[in-house]
């Protein structure tokens, strides 16, 4: 499963703050107005939104976490070799 990354700017939406969803995600998952997602978040700045409540979705989340960890390790190794 490929993992994509993009930046989003927080916007004011009425009296709330909002982030837009990437178009590729919306198309691939057939997101429509009124779609409901499950939101998981920690107080350390991590927010995850899932449109399905399925154990297979959690497996996908673990794959994303593994790839993020691998990217972080590569960056740390690169910083050490520069010093």
C-alpha positions, -999 to +999 in steps of 0.1 A: +000+000+000+015+034-010+016+061+017+012+097+006+020+129+024+007+164+019+006+197+038-027+212+049-034+247+062-058+251+091-087+273+081-116+290+099-149+274+092-176+293+111-166+291+148-145+260+142-111+252+127-110+228+097-085+209+074-094+199+039-090+163+027-066+155-002-084+151-035-068+117-042-080+104-008-115+117-014-117+101-048-102+068-038-124+064-008-156+079-024-160+105+003-191+126+000-208+153+019-222+138+051-196+109+052-187+101+087-151+093+099-137+080+131-111+103+146-082+090+167-059+115+183-033+119+210-022+150+229+012+147+213+000+163+181-010+131+162-044+130+145-057+101+124-090+099+105-105+067+092-136+063+071-140+027+081-142+009+114-125-023+103-096-043+117-080-042+082-080-004+084-060-007+116-035-029+098-031-001+072-025+024+100+002+002+114+018+001+079+017+039+078+033+041+112+061+017+102+069+037+071+069+070+091+093+054+117+116+042+089+116+077+073+124+092+107+153+068+113+167+076+078+166+113+086+183+108+120+210+087+103+215+114+077+218+141+104+244+120+123+265+115+092+266+152+084+280+161+119 
